[in-house]
Amino acid sequence: MTGLTFFILCLEGAILSFNVAATAALIPSIAKEFALSNFIMGQAVWLYMIPYGLAALIYGPLVRRFDAKKIELICMFFFSLANIMAGLAGVSTVFFLGRFLMGVFGASVIPLGLILIARSAALEKRGRLVGIFFSATFVASLLGLFLSGLINWRLIYLLPGFAGLLTFLLMYFGLPSFKEETGSFKVQYLSAFKSKRIIYIFTYIFFVSLFYHSVQQWLAVYFAERFNFTQFLVSMLITITSLSGIFGEIIGGISCDKFGRLRTIKLGIALMAFSVFLLLLESPFWIFAVLMLVWGLGWTMNHAGLSTMLTDLPKQYLNEAASLNSGVRFISGGLGMALGGLLLQRSFILGFLVFGTCFLVLLFFSKSLAKSHI
């Protein structure tokens, strides 16, 4: 893989992620402009996540039949238009449609990025490339989150929209063709799930994403309600989780290459469990800041380890695995938001104890990821 190709992949990931975190923060502003309740406008989150999770399942198999470059070009073009549609929307229905289309076409970026890294990079270098690739997405997400408090909400969609069109041109002239890799169109999910290892990996991914989002999506409410932190302090704590993710992906990728995928995955889970249990204690702000740093590092190190493990799978399962990685994470993440809401609104203490214990259970079962073989 050339440096230019990898740069383009990272640029795509950054454009995809720019307004992911910012959208949740902008819901009150967008709802006010369209004269809707925050609850109704909150649909903009799952109208992106669910289509993303489902659409991601098709892109891996599509690469067997069609040139990956053509798929990337088509998806980037329509993803950019969807952002512009949302940014220029005069009514809420157009905005919601833009979010839906962003999910459908944006879902191609991560699966195809992992497939191209797996095809083009040596085994001992994949961890670093995966880590840098996802780090770029965290940098963009953090930038979008920061700018959401400074500029008009429409620019949060227009900026990646126009940047995507420029990237489309760069991809057209700079991204190599992968036509020689194509063959017949096959969807091999049933065949892939005959492997115990693949079942273990994606069951693990489902639950780690479920528990992570059960906690992550409610941290702002927890800090505001239990400790009466101001909006500024709450925003700073949540921002730290994104900031730490930039380094966590890179550290996790390097750790995968030096110490192994499984050890990196286990360390990430251990850090998340540690953070959740300590969140229950009455602590000064700076302690919570450290815990958010550890929490973000744990999640992204685990993410890098699992994503790198997927690139090690045999080629006949690689496409399905790359698509499942995005599909399973987004679908389980949406379910996690609902699960966390049901439990944490009853009792934050009980909820964090439950989810912290769940992370420990996942740590115990981590060995199953390496026990079975294809």
C-alpha positions in Angstrom: 0.0 0.0 0.0 1.4 3.4 -1.0 1.5 6.4 1.3 -1.0 8.2 -0.9 -3.5 5.4 -0.9 -3.3 5.2 2.9 -3.6 8.9 3.2 -6.8 8.8 1.1 -8.2 6.1 3.3 -7.5 8.1 6.4 -9.0 11.2 4.8 -12.2 9.3 4.0 -12.4 8.1 7.6 -12.0 11.7 8.9 -14.7 13.1 6.6 -17.0 10.3 7.6 -16.5 10.9 11.4 -16.5 14.7 11.4 -20.1 15.2 12.5 -20.8 11.8 14.2 -20.2 13.1 17.8 -21.2 16.6 17.0 -24.8 15.7 15.9 -25.8 14.6 19.4 -24.5 17.8 20.8 -26.3 19.9 18.2 -29.7 18.3 18.7 -31.1 21.2 20.8 -30.0 23.9 18.2 -31.3 22.0 15.2 -34.6 21.2 17.1 -35.0 24.9 17.9 -34.6 25.9 14.3 -37.1 23.4 13.0 -39.5 24.1 15.9 -39.4 20.4 17.1 -38.9 18.8 20.4 -35.4 17.5 21.4 -36.9 14.0 21.5 -38.2 14.1 17.9 -34.9 15.6 16.7 -33.1 12.9 18.5 -34.2 10.5 15.7 -31.3 12.0 13.7 -29.0 9.8 15.7 -30.6 6.4 15.1 -31.6 7.4 11.5 -27.9 7.4 10.9 -26.8 4.5 13.0 -29.3 1.8 12.0 -29.0 2.4 8.2 -25.2 2.5 8.7 -25.2 -0.8 10.5 -27.4 -2.6 7.9 -25.7 -1.1 4.8 -22.3 -2.0 6.1 -23.1 -5.6 5.7 -23.3 -5.4 1.9 -20.1 -3.5 1.0 -17.7 -6.3 1.9 -19.3 -8.8 -0.5 -19.7 -6.1 -3.2 -15.9 -5.8 -3.4 -15.7 -9.4 -4.7 -17.7 -8.4 -7.8 -16.9 -4.7 -8.4 -13.7 -2.6 -8.2 -13.3 -1.2 -4.7 -12.2 2.1 -6.2 -15.5 2.5 -8.0 -17.5 1.6 -4.9 -15.5 4.1 -2.9 -16.0 6.9 -5.5 -19.8 6.3 -5.7 -20.2 6.2 -2.0 -18.1 9.3 -1.3 -20.0 11.3 -3.9 -23.4 10.5 -2.5 -22.2 10.8 1.1 -21.0 14.3 0.3 -24.3 15.2 -1.3 -26.2 13.8 1.7 -24.2 16.1 4.0 -24.9 19.1 1.8 -28.6 18.2 1.8 -28.7 18.1 5.6 -26.8 21.3 5.9 -29.1 23.2 3.5 -32.3 21.6 4.7 -35.2 24.0 5.0 -37.5 21.4 6.7 -36.8 18.6 9.1 -37.9 15.9 6.7 -35.1 16.8 4.3 -32.6 16.9 7.2 -33.7 13.4 8.3 -33.4 12.1 4.8 -29.9 13.5 4.5 -28.9 11.7 7.8 -30.4 8.5 6.5 -28.4 8.7 3.2 -25.3 9.6 5.2 -25.6 6.3 7.0 -26.3 4.3 3.9 -23.3 5.6 1.9 -21.0 6.4 4.8 -21.1 2.8 5.9 -18.7 1.8 3.0 -15.7 3.7 4.4 -14.6 1.5 7.4 -15.2 -2.0 5.9 -13.4 -1.1 2.6 -10.6 0.6 4.5 -10.0 -2.6 6.6 -10.2 -4.8 3.5 -7.6 -2.7 1.6 -5.3 -2.7 4.6 -5.6 -6.4 5.0 -4.9 -7.0 1.3 -2.0 -4.6 0.9 -0.1 -4.5 4.2 2.2 -7.1 5.7 1.0 -8.9 8.8 3.5 -7.2 11.2 2.5 -3.7 10.0 -1.3 -4.0 10.0 -1.8 -3.0 13.6 0.0 0.3 13.2 -2.0 1.1 10.0 -5.3 0.1 11.6 -4.4 2.3 14.6 -3.5 5.3 12.5 -6.6 4.8 10.3 -9.0 4.9 13.3 -7.0 7.6 15.0 -7.8 9.9 12.0 -11.5 9.3 12.6 -11.1 10.3 16.3 -9.2 13.5 15.4 -12.0 14.5 13.0 -14.8 13.6 15.4 -13.1 15.7 18.1 -12.6 18.6 15.8 -16.3 18.5 14.8 -17.4 18.3 18.4 -15.2 21.3 19.3 -16.5 23.4 16.3 -20.1 22.5 17.0 -20.0 25.0 19.9 -18.4 27.8 17.8 -20.1 27.8 14.4 -23.6 27.4 13.0 -24.8 23.9 13.0 -25.3 23.9 9.2 -21.6 24.2 8.7 -21.0 21.0 10.6 -22.6 19.2 7.6 -21.6 21.6 4.8 -17.9 21.4 5.6 -17.6 17.6 5.3 -19.9 17.8 2.3 -17.7 20.0 0.2 -14.5 18.4 1.6 -15.9 15.1 0.4 -16.4 16.4 -3.1 -12.7 17.5 -3.1 -11.7 14.1 -1.8 -13.7 12.5 -4.5 -11.4 14.2 -7.1 -8.3 13.1 -5.2 -9.7 9.5 -5.0 -10.4 9.5 -8.8 -6.9 10.5 -9.7 -4.9 9.1 -6.8 -6.6 5.9 -5.6 -5.4 2.8 -7.5 -7.8 0.4 -9.1 -8.4 -2.9 -7.3 -10.1 -4.5 -10.3 -7.7 -7.4 -10.5 -9.0 -8.5 -7.1 -12.6 -8.8 -8.2 -14.4 -12.1 -8.9 -18.0 -13.3 -8.7 -20.5 -11.6 -6.3 -20.9 -13.8 -3.2 -22.5 -13.2 0.1 -20.8 -15.7 2.5 -22.1 -14.8 5.9 -23.6 -18.3 6.5 -20.4 -19.9 5.5 -18.3 -17.5 7.6 -20.4 -18.3 10.7 -19.6 -22.0 10.4 -16.2 -20.9 11.9 -16.3 -20.9 15.7 -13.6 -18.3 15.8 -15.7 -15.8 13.7 -18.7 -16.5 15.9 -16.6 -15.8 19.0 -15.1 -12.6 17.6 -18.4 -11.1 16.6 -20.3 -12.2 19.7 -17.5 -10.5 21.6 -17.7 -7.3 19.5 -21.5 -7.2 19.9 -21.3 -7.3 23.7 -18.3 -5.0 24.2 -20.0 -2.4 22.0 -23.4 -2.9 23.8 -21.8 -2.3 27.2 -19.6 0.5 26.1 -22.5 2.5 24.6 -24.7 1.7 27.6 -22.2 3.8 29.7 -20.8 6.2 27.2 -24.1 7.7 26.0 -25.2 8.6 29.5 -21.9 9.9 31.0 -22.9 13.6 30.5 -26.2 13.0 32.3 -24.4 11.2 35.1 -21.9 14.0 35.7 -24.7 16.7 35.5 -27.2 15.0 37.7 -25.1 13.3 40.4 -22.3 15.9 40.8 -24.0 19.0 39.4 -21.1 19.8 37.1 -21.7 22.8 34.8 -22.2 22.2 31.1 -18.7 23.4 30.4 -17.2 20.9 32.8 -19.4 18.1 31.5 -18.4 18.9 27.9 -14.7 18.9 28.9 -15.0 15.4 30.4 -16.7 14.0 27.3 -14.2 15.7 25.1 -11.4 14.0 27.0 -12.8 10.5 25.9 -12.5 11.6 22.3 -9.1 13.1 22.7 -7.7 10.0 24.4 -9.1 7.9 21.6 -6.7 9.6 19.1 -3.8 8.2 21.1 -5.5 5.0 22.1 -5.9 3.8 18.5 -2.3 4.4 17.8 -1.1 2.8 21.0 -3.4 -0.1 20.5 -2.1 -0.7 17.0 1.5 -0.6 18.1 0.7 -2.9 21.0 -1.0 -5.4 18.6 2.2 -5.7 16.5 4.6 -5.8 19.5 2.6 -7.7 22.2 -0.2 -9.4 20.3 -3.8 -8.8 19.5 -5.2 -10.7 22.4 -3.2 -8.9 25.1 -4.2 -5.6 23.6 -7.8 -6.5 23.7 -7.7 -7.7 27.3 -5.8 -4.6 28.5 -8.5 -2.4 26.9 -11.3 -4.3 28.6 -9.5 -4.2 31.9 -9.1 -0.4 31.7 -12.8 0.1 30.9 -13.9 -2.1 33.9 -11.4 -0.1 36.1 -12.9 3.2 35.0 -16.5 2.3 35.4 -16.1 1.0 39.0 -14.1 4.1 40.0 -16.7 6.4 38.5 -19.0 5.4 41.4 -16.8 7.2 43.9 -17.2 10.8 45.1 -14.1 12.4 43.5 -12.8 15.8 42.5 -13.1 16.9 38.8 -9.5 16.1 38.0 -9.9 12.5 39.1 -12.9 12.2 36.7 -10.8 13.7 34.0 -8.1 11.0 34.5 -10.9 8.3 34.5 -12.3 9.6 31.2 -8.8 9.5 29.8 -8.4 5.9 30.9 -11.9 5.0 29.7 -11.2 6.4 26.2 -7.8 4.6 26.0 -9.4 1.3 27.1 -12.1 1.5 24.4 -9.9 2.4 21.6 -7.1 -0.1 22.5 -9.7 -2.8 22.5 -11.2 -1.5 19.3 -7.7 -1.5 17.6 -7.0 -5.0 18.8 -10.3 -6.5 17.6 -10.1 -4.6 14.2 -6.5 -5.8 13.6 -7.6 -9.4 14.5 -10.2 -9.2 11.8 -7.5 -8.4 9.2 -5.7 -11.6 10.1 -8.7 -13.8 9.0 -8.4 -15.9 5.8 -9.2 -14.0 2.7 -12.3 -15.9 1.9 -13.9 -14.4 5.1 -12.2 -11.0 5.1 -14.9 -9.1 3.2 -17.8 -10.4 5.4 -15.7 -9.8 8.5 -15.0 -6.2 7.6 -18.7 -5.5 6.9 -19.8 -7.3 10.1 -17.4 -5.2 12.1 -19.2 -2.0 11.3 -22.7 -3.5 11.1 -22.5 -5.3 14.5 -20.9 -2.3 16.3 -23.5 0.2 15.1 -26.5 -2.1 15.7 -25.4 -3.2 19.1 -24.4 0.4 19.9 -28.0 1.6 19.3 -29.3 -1.2 21.5 -26.8 -0.2 24.1 -28.1 3.4 24.2 -31.6 2.0 25.0 -30.3 -0.6 27.5 -28.3 2.0 29.4 -31.2 4.4 29.5 -33.5 1.8 31.0 -31.1 0.8 33.7 -29.3 4.0 34.5 -32.4 6.2 34.9 -33.4 3.9 37.8 -30.0 4.0 39.5 -26.6 5.1 38.2 -24.8 3.1 41.0 -26.6 -0.1 40.2 -26.1 0.4 36.4 -22.4 1.1 36.6 -22.0 -1.9 38.9 -23.8 -4.1 36.4 -21.9 -2.8 33.4 -18.5 -2.9 35.2 -19.2 -6.5 36.1 -20.1 -7.2 32.5 -16.7 -5.9 31.3 -15.0 -8.2 33.8 -17.0 -11.1 32.4 -15.8 -10.2 28.9 -12.2 -10.0 30.2 -12.6 -13.6 31.5 -14.0 -14.8 28.1 -11.3 -13.0 26.0 -9.2 -16.1 25.8 -12.0 -17.7 23.6 -11.0 -15.3 20.8 -7.7 -17.2 20.3 -8.7 -20.7 21.2 -10.5 -21.7 18.0 -9.2 -21.6 14.5 -10.8 -21.3 11.1 
